Structures are given as C-alpha cells and as structure tokens.
Amino acid sequence: MGKRNLTIQLDDEIVQQARVVAARRSTSVSRLVADQLEHLVHADAAYESARREALDTMARGFHLGAGPWPGRDQLYDR
C-alpha cells in the first residue's frame, strides 16, 4: 500500500500545541495526525460492519424457541 502526502490547514495555536504533544510522545505532528486518521477510519469501518450486522439480524428476527401459534379451534373448544 502506497503513501501520499496530505496538506491541511490549522490555526497557529493548534500547530504549536500539536508540536508539544508530538515532542512529549517522541513522534512527529505528521505521525500524530496519521495515527488519528487511521484510528478514525478503522473505527468507522467497524461501526458500519456492526450496524449492517445488527440491521440484518433485526430483519431476520429472533427465534425464541416457540413453536407455531395454535389455531383458534385449538384454543376454544366449542
């Protein structure tokens, strides 16, 4: 998988704070941003997968172990 450069615009104060955070973590601002974007993309993909699975389960319904409903004649002996 190849890598591409991405240009973003941030406020000067955010850039300064990001540099401090990156220095504390012994990494670069670029690596911080890349890690956060990767996390966001993976979390979104996991959410969408779980959402589709839940919707499919709801569409199929749940089998609770009961048999077929009795007919009216079975319920009311006349």
URNOR-V452697 format. One record per residue. N is the residue number from 1. OMEGA is omega in whole degrees, 0 to 359 (none if undefined). Layout:
n=N omega=OMEGA
n=N omega=OMEGA
//
This chain:
n=1 omega=180
n=2 omega=178
n=3 omega=178
n=4 omega=175
n=5 omega=180
n=6 omega=179
n=7 omega=177
n=8 omega=177
n=9 omega=180
n=10 omega=175
n=11 omega=182
n=12 omega=181
n=13 omega=178
n=14 omega=179
n=15 omega=179
n=16 omega=180
n=17 omega=178
n=18 omega=178
n=19 omega=178
n=20 omega=179
n=21 omega=180
n=22 omega=179
n=23 omega=178
n=24 omega=182
n=25 omega=180
n=26 omega=178
n=27 omega=179
n=28 omega=176
n=29 omega=179
n=30 omega=180
n=31 omega=176
n=32 omega=181
n=33 omega=180
n=34 omega=180
n=35 omega=181
n=36 omega=178
n=37 omega=177
n=38 omega=179
n=39 omega=180
n=40 omega=182
n=41 omega=180
n=42 omega=179
n=43 omega=179
n=44 omega=178
n=45 omega=179
n=46 omega=178
n=47 omega=181
n=48 omega=178
n=49 omega=179
n=50 omega=179
n=51 omega=179
n=52 omega=180
n=53 omega=179
n=54 omega=179
n=55 omega=177
n=56 omega=179
n=57 omega=179
n=58 omega=180
n=59 omega=178
n=60 omega=183
n=61 omega=181
n=62 omega=174
n=63 omega=184
n=64 omega=174
n=65 omega=181
n=66 omega=176
n=67 omega=179
n=68 omega=179
n=69 omega=177
n=70 omega=178
n=71 omega=181
n=72 omega=181
n=73 omega=177
n=74 omega=182
n=75 omega=185
n=76 omega=176
n=77 omega=181
n=78 omega=none
//
